[in-house]
């Protein structure tokens, strides 16, 4: 009876894993395609001459919609399922939501000036500023991590130096220095967000001294993180004029409205699957899926672009390979170290490695 029960539980875990992996992979792959389409697609100008086109440029309006839909999903989930039952550090979560939104705003804005492949590889360097900050604070890292960061940095450098020359002075795909600067700003905000999310965990433990493993629920985190993001995004959209210009653009091009809404809904589905995976499985599963998804999205983005001038050179493919090999090695190393200690789906207390892996994902 016990053996049959164990087999049933294992089968249930495998079914949940299949759902989680499929959900993250397809939701965020679709999200990545829509993210690129929102900013790089050209729309015919109504009433203008033949061949006259325009592009959507209201980054903050898109983020306000995306954050708003996610906050609404969090509120609905909280109302239906209920909260964690602990004291929630709302102020700290709201603050981290602001920095997270600014990181995403910089990354999204960069897509107007660089290719999706450049953006993904640039964002793969987020561990570099985190490591620099850790070293400055006196923290020590294993030698393998230094080598991994070095490999990723080298791969990104090879990718950028391997671009085709163009008459405009930009690289392949129209990459510009300004776009690369925006990616750099996004990396800085990723570092700030990671630090703020560490404070959220500390504040949660401080507010709930009687709870051994106090943590907010997925819907509480989703609601408050996105709520602050939508407020800041709306304020920036209004301040920069993107609110009015974006609404006017969408009224001229209903298809752009559909793309933006699909983009926001894909983000909601992706976030729900990510929280589900963190709750049900070892975070290494999430790391492996997201890394694979990035590789797939990058390759698909390049292959779906019919313009030959945007094709990657052999040197750029080499840079991609170095970056993703380094990321893949990191995931594989964790699986090897964790082998025999923790099966997929967790077990035991597992709280220390879970916190460490979450911090790495941030």
C-alpha positions as CSV (number, residue, x, y, z in Angstrom):
1,X,0.0,0.0,0.0
2,X,2.9,2.3,0.9
3,X,4.7,1.6,-2.4
4,X,1.5,2.2,-4.4
5,X,1.0,5.5,-2.6
6,X,4.6,6.6,-3.3
7,X,4.3,5.7,-7.0
8,X,1.0,7.8,-7.2
9,X,2.7,10.8,-5.5
10,X,5.7,10.5,-7.8
11,X,3.4,10.3,-10.9
12,X,1.5,13.4,-9.6
13,X,4.8,15.3,-9.2
14,X,5.9,14.3,-12.7
15,X,2.6,15.6,-14.1
16,X,2.9,18.9,-12.2
17,X,6.5,19.2,-13.5
18,X,5.4,18.7,-17.1
19,X,2.7,21.4,-16.6
20,X,5.1,23.8,-15.0
21,X,7.9,23.4,-17.5
22,X,5.5,23.6,-20.5
23,X,3.8,26.7,-19.0
24,X,7.1,28.6,-18.3
25,X,8.6,27.6,-21.7
26,X,5.7,28.6,-23.9
27,X,4.4,31.5,-21.9
28,X,7.7,33.3,-21.8
29,X,8.8,32.3,-25.3
30,X,5.6,33.9,-26.6
31,X,6.1,36.8,-24.2
32,X,9.6,37.3,-25.7
33,X,8.3,37.3,-29.2
34,X,5.6,39.8,-28.3
35,X,8.1,42.0,-26.4
36,X,10.1,42.3,-29.6
37,X,7.1,42.8,-31.8
38,X,5.7,45.6,-29.7
39,X,8.7,47.9,-30.2
40,X,10.1,46.8,-33.6
41,X,7.0,46.2,-35.7
42,X,6.2,49.0,-38.2
43,X,2.6,50.1,-38.8
44,X,1.2,51.9,-41.8
45,X,0.3,55.5,-41.1
46,X,-3.4,56.0,-41.8
47,X,-4.0,58.7,-44.5
48,X,-0.3,59.1,-45.2
49,X,1.5,58.4,-48.4
50,X,2.4,54.9,-49.6
51,X,5.2,53.4,-47.5
52,X,4.8,55.8,-44.6
53,X,5.2,53.8,-41.3
54,X,5.5,54.4,-37.6
55,X,6.6,52.4,-34.6
56,X,5.2,52.2,-31.1
57,X,7.5,54.0,-28.7
58,X,5.4,54.3,-25.5
59,X,7.5,52.0,-23.3
60,X,6.1,53.3,-20.0
61,X,2.4,52.8,-21.1
62,X,3.1,49.2,-22.1
63,X,4.7,48.6,-18.6
64,X,1.7,50.3,-16.9
65,X,-0.6,47.9,-18.7
66,X,1.6,44.8,-18.0
67,X,2.1,45.7,-14.4
68,X,-1.6,46.5,-14.0
69,X,-2.8,43.2,-15.4
70,X,-0.3,41.3,-13.1
71,X,-1.5,43.3,-10.1
72,X,-5.1,42.5,-10.9
73,X,-4.3,38.8,-11.3
74,X,-2.5,38.9,-7.9
75,X,-5.5,40.6,-6.2
76,X,-7.9,38.1,-7.7
77,X,-5.7,35.2,-6.6
78,X,-5.4,36.7,-3.1
79,X,-9.2,37.1,-2.9
80,X,-9.9,33.5,-4.0
81,X,-7.1,31.6,-2.3
82,X,-6.2,33.8,0.7
83,X,-2.9,35.1,1.9
84,X,-0.1,33.7,3.9
85,X,-1.6,34.6,7.3
86,X,1.6,36.4,8.4
87,X,2.5,40.0,8.8
88,X,3.6,41.2,5.3
89,X,6.3,43.8,4.8
90,X,4.3,45.7,2.2
91,X,6.6,48.8,2.2
92,X,9.7,46.8,1.3
93,X,7.8,44.8,-1.4
94,X,6.4,48.0,-2.9
95,X,9.9,49.5,-3.0
96,X,11.4,46.4,-4.7
97,X,8.6,46.6,-7.2
98,X,9.6,50.1,-8.2
99,X,13.2,49.1,-8.9
100,X,12.0,45.9,-10.8
101,X,9.8,48.1,-13.0
102,X,12.7,50.4,-13.8
103,X,14.9,47.5,-14.7
104,X,12.2,46.2,-17.1
105,X,11.6,49.7,-18.5
106,X,15.3,50.1,-19.4
107,X,15.4,46.6,-21.0
108,X,12.2,47.2,-23.0
109,X,13.3,50.6,-24.1
110,X,16.6,49.1,-25.3
111,X,14.6,46.9,-27.7
112,X,14.0,50.0,-29.8
113,X,17.7,50.4,-30.4
114,X,19.2,46.8,-30.2
115,X,18.2,43.4,-31.4
116,X,16.5,40.9,-29.1
117,X,19.6,38.7,-29.2
118,X,21.8,41.6,-28.0
119,X,19.3,42.4,-25.2
120,X,19.1,38.8,-24.0
121,X,22.9,38.3,-23.9
122,X,23.3,41.7,-22.2
123,X,20.8,40.8,-19.5
124,X,22.7,37.5,-19.0
125,X,25.4,39.6,-17.5
126,X,23.2,40.6,-14.5
127,X,25.4,38.4,-12.2
128,X,28.4,40.7,-13.0
129,X,27.2,43.8,-11.0
130,X,25.8,41.5,-8.3
131,X,29.2,39.9,-7.9
132,X,31.0,43.3,-8.0
133,X,28.7,44.5,-5.2
134,X,29.3,41.4,-3.2
135,X,33.1,41.7,-3.5
136,X,32.9,45.3,-2.4
137,X,30.8,44.2,0.6
138,X,33.5,41.7,1.6
139,X,31.7,38.6,0.3
140,X,33.7,35.7,-1.2
141,X,32.7,33.6,-4.2
142,X,33.9,30.2,-5.4
143,X,36.5,30.2,-8.2
144,X,34.1,28.5,-10.5
145,X,31.7,31.5,-10.2
146,X,34.4,33.9,-11.2
147,X,35.3,31.8,-14.2
148,X,31.6,31.6,-15.2
149,X,31.2,35.4,-15.0
150,X,34.4,35.8,-17.0
151,X,33.1,33.4,-19.7
152,X,29.8,35.3,-19.9
153,X,31.5,38.7,-20.2
154,X,33.9,37.3,-22.8
155,X,31.0,35.8,-24.8
156,X,29.0,39.1,-24.8
157,X,32.2,40.9,-25.9
158,X,32.7,38.5,-28.7
159,X,29.1,38.8,-29.7
160,X,29.3,42.6,-29.9
161,X,32.6,42.8,-31.6
162,X,31.5,40.2,-34.2
163,X,28.7,42.4,-35.5
164,X,28.5,43.3,-39.2
165,X,29.5,46.8,-40.1
166,X,26.8,49.1,-41.5
167,X,26.8,52.5,-43.1
168,X,25.0,54.0,-40.1
169,X,27.8,53.0,-37.8
170,X,25.5,50.6,-36.0
171,X,26.0,46.9,-35.6
172,X,23.8,44.1,-36.9
173,X,20.1,44.6,-36.2
174,X,20.7,48.4,-35.7
175,X,22.3,48.1,-32.3
176,X,23.3,51.4,-30.9
177,X,25.5,52.7,-28.0
178,X,22.4,54.2,-26.5
179,X,20.6,50.9,-26.5
180,X,23.6,49.2,-24.9
181,X,23.6,51.9,-22.3
182,X,20.0,51.1,-21.5
183,X,20.9,47.5,-21.0
184,X,23.6,48.6,-18.6
185,X,21.1,50.7,-16.7
186,X,18.8,47.7,-16.5
187,X,21.6,45.6,-15.0
188,X,22.2,48.2,-12.3
189,X,18.5,48.2,-11.4
190,X,18.6,44.3,-11.3
191,X,21.4,44.6,-8.7
192,X,19.3,47.2,-6.7
193,X,16.2,44.9,-7.0
194,X,18.2,41.9,-5.7
195,X,19.4,43.9,-2.7
196,X,15.8,45.2,-1.9
197,X,14.4,41.7,-2.2
198,X,16.9,40.5,0.4
199,X,15.5,43.2,2.7
200,X,12.0,41.9,2.0
201,X,13.1,38.5,3.4
202,X,14.8,40.0,6.4
203,X,11.7,42.2,7.1
204,X,9.4,39.2,6.9
205,X,11.5,37.3,9.4
206,X,11.7,40.3,11.7
207,X,7.9,40.9,11.6
208,X,7.1,37.3,12.3
209,X,9.6,36.1,15.0
210,X,7.4,33.2,16.0
211,X,7.3,31.7,12.4
212,X,10.3,29.5,11.6
213,X,9.8,29.7,7.8
214,X,7.8,32.9,7.4
215,X,7.3,33.9,3.8
216,X,4.7,35.8,1.8
217,X,2.3,34.0,-0.5
218,X,2.8,34.0,-4.3
219,X,-0.3,36.2,-4.7
220,X,0.8,38.7,-2.0
221,X,4.2,39.2,-3.7
222,X,2.6,39.4,-7.1
223,X,0.0,42.0,-6.0
224,X,2.3,44.4,-4.1
225,X,5.3,44.1,-6.4
226,X,3.2,45.0,-9.5
227,X,1.0,47.6,-7.7
228,X,4.0,49.9,-7.1
229,X,5.2,49.2,-10.6
230,X,2.0,50.3,-12.2
231,X,1.9,53.6,-10.2
232,X,5.4,54.5,-11.2
233,X,4.9,53.5,-14.8
234,X,1.8,55.5,-15.1
235,X,3.5,58.6,-13.5
236,X,6.4,58.2,-16.0
237,X,4.1,57.7,-18.9
238,X,2.2,60.9,-18.0
239,X,5.3,62.9,-17.4
240,X,7.0,61.9,-20.7
241,X,3.8,62.3,-22.7
242,X,3.9,58.6,-23.5
243,X,0.4,58.1,-22.0
244,X,-1.4,60.3,-24.5
245,X,0.8,59.4,-27.4
246,X,0.6,55.7,-26.7
247,X,-3.2,55.8,-26.4
248,X,-3.4,57.8,-29.6
249,X,-1.2,55.2,-31.4
250,X,-3.3,52.3,-30.2
251,X,-6.5,54.1,-31.3
252,X,-4.9,54.4,-34.8
253,X,-3.6,50.8,-34.8
254,X,-6.0,48.4,-33.1
255,X,-3.6,45.5,-33.9
256,X,-1.0,47.2,-31.7
257,X,-3.5,47.2,-28.8
258,X,-4.0,43.5,-29.3
259,X,-0.2,42.9,-29.2
260,X,0.2,44.9,-26.0
261,X,-2.7,43.1,-24.3
262,X,-1.4,39.6,-25.4
263,X,2.0,40.7,-24.1
264,X,0.6,41.5,-20.7
265,X,-1.5,38.3,-20.5
266,X,1.6,36.2,-21.4
267,X,3.5,37.9,-18.6
268,X,0.7,37.0,-16.1
269,X,0.7,33.4,-17.2
270,X,4.5,33.2,-17.0
271,X,4.6,34.7,-13.5
272,X,2.0,32.3,-12.3
273,X,3.9,29.3,-13.6
274,X,7.2,30.6,-12.1
275,X,5.6,31.0,-8.6
276,X,4.1,27.6,-9.0
277,X,7.4,26.0,-9.9
278,X,9.2,27.7,-7.0
279,X,6.5,26.4,-4.6
280,X,6.3,22.8,-5.9
281,X,9.9,22.1,-7.0
282,X,13.5,22.6,-6.4
283,X,14.5,26.1,-7.8
284,X,17.1,24.3,-9.9
285,X,14.2,23.2,-12.1
286,X,13.3,26.8,-12.7
287,X,16.9,27.8,-13.4
288,X,17.2,25.0,-16.0
289,X,13.9,25.9,-17.7
290,X,14.5,29.6,-17.9
291,X,18.0,29.1,-19.3
292,X,16.7,26.8,-22.0
293,X,13.9,29.2,-22.8
294,X,16.4,32.1,-23.3
295,X,18.4,30.0,-25.8
296,X,15.3,29.0,-27.7
297,X,13.9,32.6,-27.8
298,X,17.2,34.0,-29.0
299,X,17.6,31.5,-31.8
300,X,14.0,31.8,-32.8
301,X,14.2,35.6,-32.8
302,X,17.1,35.5,-35.2
303,X,15.6,32.8,-37.5
304,X,12.2,34.5,-37.8
305,X,13.8,37.8,-39.0
306,X,13.7,37.7,-42.8
307,X,16.1,40.6,-43.2
308,X,19.6,39.1,-44.0
309,X,21.4,42.2,-42.7
310,X,20.1,41.2,-39.2
311,X,21.4,37.7,-39.4
312,X,24.1,36.8,-36.8
313,X,27.7,36.3,-38.0
314,X,29.7,33.2,-37.2
315,X,31.6,35.1,-34.6
316,X,28.3,36.2,-32.9
317,X,27.0,32.6,-32.9
318,X,30.3,31.7,-31.1
319,X,29.6,34.4,-28.5
320,X,26.1,33.1,-28.0
321,X,27.5,29.6,-27.5
322,X,30.0,30.8,-24.9
323,X,27.3,32.7,-22.9
324,X,24.8,29.9,-22.9
325,X,27.4,27.2,-22.2
326,X,28.4,29.1,-19.1
327,X,24.8,29.5,-18.0
328,X,24.1,25.8,-18.7
329,X,27.2,24.8,-16.8
330,X,26.0,26.7,-13.7
331,X,22.7,24.8,-13.8
332,X,24.4,21.4,-14.4
333,X,26.9,22.0,-11.6
334,X,24.0,22.6,-9.1
335,X,22.2,19.5,-10.2
336,X,25.4,17.4,-9.8
337,X,26.1,18.9,-6.3
338,X,22.4,18.3,-5.3
339,X,22.3,14.7,-6.7
340,X,21.2,12.2,-4.1
341,X,20.4,14.9,-1.6
342,X,17.1,16.2,-2.9
343,X,14.8,14.8,-5.5
344,X,12.7,16.9,-7.9
345,X,9.9,18.3,-5.9
346,X,11.9,18.9,-2.8
347,X,11.8,17.1,0.5
348,X,13.1,17.7,4.0
349,X,13.4,21.3,5.0
350,X,15.3,22.5,1.9
351,X,14.9,26.2,3.0
352,X,18.5,27.3,2.9
353,X,19.3,26.1,-0.6
354,X,16.0,27.4,-1.8
355,X,16.7,30.9,-0.6
356,X,20.2,30.8,-2.1
357,X,18.9,29.7,-5.5
358,X,16.1,32.3,-5.5
359,X,18.7,35.0,-4.8
360,X,20.8,33.7,-7.8
361,X,17.7,33.9,-10.1
362,X,17.1,37.5,-9.1
